[in-house]
C-alpha cells in the first residue's frame, strides 16, 4: 500500500511519511545506504536527510541502487548551521546535490532558526574562529536578517532549478511572522518541519501553519 500524500501550498504533493536518516543514523552513511532498498520495498518513496546528519552521501549511494525513475522519489535535505547568506546557501545546496547524486531536490529546508554553536563544536564541524564568524544567535535583529538572507538564497535556488520547493524547520510562529513581513520574500515556505507527536503537541504553530 502506498503512502498517502499531502498537498503543499505550491500544489505539489509531499508523502505523509518519510524515511529519516538522522538520529541513530547520524554520521553513518554506509548504514543509510544499506537500508534504502528495504525502505523502498516497505513503501517509502520519501527520504529525509540533512547536511549536519552526515548521511547525504549514504542516501545518494542507496538511491542509486534503486531501479526507479527520479520522479517516483521525494528527496528532502536541510541547510547546515553555517549557511546564512545567498552565496553560502547556494553552495550548500549544490554540495548536497553532488553528495546525493541528484539533478534537483524536491524540498530543501533551513534546518534551524539560528546556528547551534554547541552542536557544531560537539560534531567538530567548524573551528572556533569559524564559529565566531557566524551570526550572533542571541541578537534578534542580526538573526532576523540572517534568516531573511538565507531564505533569499533558497528562493534563488528555486529560480536556478536546483530545488522545487523550499521551507523551514524548527521555526516558531514569531520566526515565520518576522520572515513573511519582508517584501523580499516572494515564496511562502511550503513546510515547517517540527517535532509533533502525542507527547509534544503545539497547537499554536500547527494552527498558524495551517492558516498560512
VMD Tcl script that draws the C-alpha trace (Angstrom):
set ca {
  {0.00 0.00 0.00}
  {1.37 3.40 -0.96}
  {2.00 6.26 1.46}
  {-0.70 8.96 1.11}
  {0.32 12.43 0.01}
  {-0.38 15.88 1.44}
  {-0.80 18.93 -0.80}
  {1.65 21.75 -0.13}
  {0.86 25.41 -0.81}
  {2.58 25.09 -4.20}
  {0.14 22.42 -5.31}
  {2.76 19.70 -5.27}
  {2.32 16.66 -3.06}
  {4.59 15.52 -0.26}
  {4.34 11.95 1.09}
  {2.85 11.93 4.60}
  {5.66 9.72 5.95}
  {9.35 9.83 5.08}
  {12.29 7.58 5.79}
  {14.51 9.65 8.09}
  {18.29 9.44 8.11}
  {19.10 11.36 11.28}
  {19.11 10.23 14.95}
  {20.51 6.67 15.05}
  {21.96 7.05 11.53}
  {23.95 10.18 12.48}
  {27.33 10.11 10.65}
  {26.65 6.54 9.49}
  {26.25 6.94 5.72}
  {27.01 3.29 4.95}
  {24.23 2.19 7.29}
  {21.81 4.51 5.50}
  {22.84 3.17 2.10}
  {22.22 -0.41 3.23}
  {18.65 0.37 4.35}
  {17.31 2.20 1.28}
  {16.21 -0.86 -0.71}
  {14.33 -2.24 2.30}
  {12.73 1.16 2.89}
  {11.58 1.29 -0.74}
  {10.24 -2.26 -0.53}
  {8.30 -1.24 2.59}
  {6.58 1.55 0.64}
  {8.75 4.59 1.34}
  {9.14 6.98 -1.59}
  {10.19 9.99 0.50}
  {13.64 10.22 2.09}
  {14.76 12.92 4.53}
  {18.35 13.91 5.22}
  {20.41 16.96 6.22}
  {23.95 18.23 5.80}
  {24.54 18.11 9.54}
  {23.40 14.45 9.72}
  {26.39 13.34 7.67}
  {24.16 10.94 5.72}
  {23.59 12.65 2.36}
  {26.31 10.63 0.65}
  {24.94 7.37 2.03}
  {21.42 8.21 0.94}
  {22.71 9.08 -2.52}
  {24.51 5.74 -2.78}
  {21.43 3.87 -1.63}
  {19.14 5.67 -4.05}
  {21.49 4.80 -6.92}
  {20.78 1.11 -6.34}
  {17.02 1.55 -6.73}
  {15.70 0.72 -10.17}
  {13.15 3.55 -10.15}
  {12.64 6.79 -12.04}
  {13.60 10.04 -10.29}
  {10.01 11.29 -10.46}
  {8.95 8.44 -8.17}
  {11.13 9.77 -5.34}
  {10.73 12.74 -3.00}
  {14.06 13.85 -1.54}
  {14.39 16.40 1.27}
  {17.55 17.86 2.77}
  {18.32 20.74 5.11}
  {20.87 23.53 5.03}
  {23.76 23.49 7.51}
  {24.03 25.75 10.55}
  {26.87 27.69 8.91}
  {24.97 28.87 5.81}
  {23.22 32.21 6.36}
  {23.54 34.18 3.12}
  {22.63 33.77 -0.53}
  {26.04 32.56 -1.67}
  {26.59 30.01 1.10}
  {23.05 28.66 0.74}
  {23.52 28.04 -2.99}
  {26.90 26.44 -2.27}
  {25.41 24.11 0.35}
  {22.54 23.10 -1.96}
  {24.96 22.30 -4.77}
  {27.12 20.27 -2.38}
  {24.04 18.34 -1.23}
  {23.08 17.60 -4.83}
  {26.56 16.27 -5.50}
  {26.53 14.01 -2.43}
  {23.02 12.78 -3.24}
  {23.92 12.28 -6.93}
  {20.80 14.19 -8.00}
  {19.99 16.90 -10.52}
  {17.39 18.57 -8.30}
  {15.90 18.37 -4.81}
  {12.19 18.13 -4.12}
  {12.43 20.08 -0.87}
  {15.14 21.99 0.97}
  {14.60 23.34 4.47}
  {16.50 25.86 6.55}
  {17.36 23.42 9.32}
  {17.32 25.76 12.30}
  {16.26 29.35 13.03}
  {19.73 30.09 14.44}
  {23.20 28.50 14.39}
  {23.69 25.89 17.09}
  {27.24 26.56 18.27}
  {27.42 23.69 20.77}
  {26.24 21.19 18.17}
  {28.92 22.29 15.72}
  {31.57 22.08 18.45}
  {30.43 18.62 19.52}
  {30.49 17.34 15.93}
  {33.75 19.09 15.14}
  {32.28 20.68 12.03}
  {33.74 24.18 12.49}
  {36.72 25.70 14.25}
  {36.23 28.28 16.98}
  {37.34 31.03 14.60}
  {34.76 29.90 12.04}
  {32.02 29.80 14.66}
  {32.87 33.37 15.67}
  {32.19 34.47 12.08}
  {28.60 33.18 12.21}
  {25.61 35.43 13.02}
  {25.11 36.10 16.74}
  {22.27 33.77 17.71}
  {21.45 35.95 20.72}
  {20.94 39.12 18.65}
  {17.34 39.26 17.40}
  {17.98 41.81 14.67}
  {21.05 40.02 13.41}
  {19.21 36.69 13.24}
  {16.13 38.23 11.61}
  {18.37 39.47 8.80}
  {20.30 36.18 8.64}
  {17.09 34.18 8.26}
  {15.96 36.58 5.52}
  {19.25 36.29 3.62}
  {19.19 32.50 3.89}
  {15.62 32.50 2.56}
  {16.61 34.72 -0.34}
  {19.29 32.13 -1.07}
  {16.73 29.32 -1.19}
  {14.45 31.37 -3.43}
  {17.42 31.81 -5.75}
  {17.95 28.04 -5.80}
  {14.34 27.60 -6.91}
  {14.94 30.08 -9.72}
  {18.03 28.14 -10.78}
  {16.04 24.91 -10.93}
  {18.12 23.26 -8.19}
  {15.12 22.92 -5.86}
  {11.40 22.55 -6.43}
  {10.01 23.55 -3.03}
  {11.53 25.26 -0.02}
  {10.67 25.51 3.64}
  {11.97 25.80 7.17}
  {12.46 23.60 10.21}
  {12.03 24.22 13.93}
  {10.57 27.70 13.34}
  {8.19 29.28 15.85}
  {5.25 31.49 14.93}
  {7.34 34.61 15.56}
  {10.12 33.32 13.29}
  {7.59 32.82 10.49}
  {5.87 36.16 11.07}
  {9.18 38.02 11.01}
  {10.21 36.26 7.81}
  {6.95 36.83 5.94}
  {6.87 40.56 6.72}
  {9.81 41.21 4.38}
  {8.96 42.30 0.83}
  {11.92 40.31 -0.46}
  {10.06 37.12 0.45}
  {8.32 36.08 -2.75}
  {7.86 32.39 -1.88}
  {5.93 31.38 1.24}
  {7.50 28.37 2.98}
  {5.86 25.16 1.83}
  {6.83 23.27 5.00}
  {7.76 23.97 8.61}
  {9.19 20.68 9.84}
  {8.82 20.45 13.62}
  {8.54 17.70 16.19}
  {4.85 16.97 16.68}
  {3.52 13.84 18.36}
  {1.17 12.76 21.18}
  {3.86 13.70 23.69}
  {4.59 17.10 22.14}
  {1.54 18.93 20.84}
  {1.91 22.59 19.86}
  {-1.45 23.76 18.56}
  {-0.22 27.35 18.17}
  {2.35 26.54 15.49}
  {0.07 23.90 13.93}
  {-2.83 26.33 13.57}
  {-0.63 29.15 12.26}
  {0.93 26.93 9.58}
  {-2.45 25.54 8.59}
  {-3.85 29.07 8.20}
  {-0.89 30.45 6.26}
}
mol new
graphics top color blue
foreach p $ca { graphics top sphere $p radius 0.5 }
foreach p [lrange $ca 0 end-1] q [lrange $ca 1 end] { graphics top cylinder $p $q radius 0.2 }
display resetview
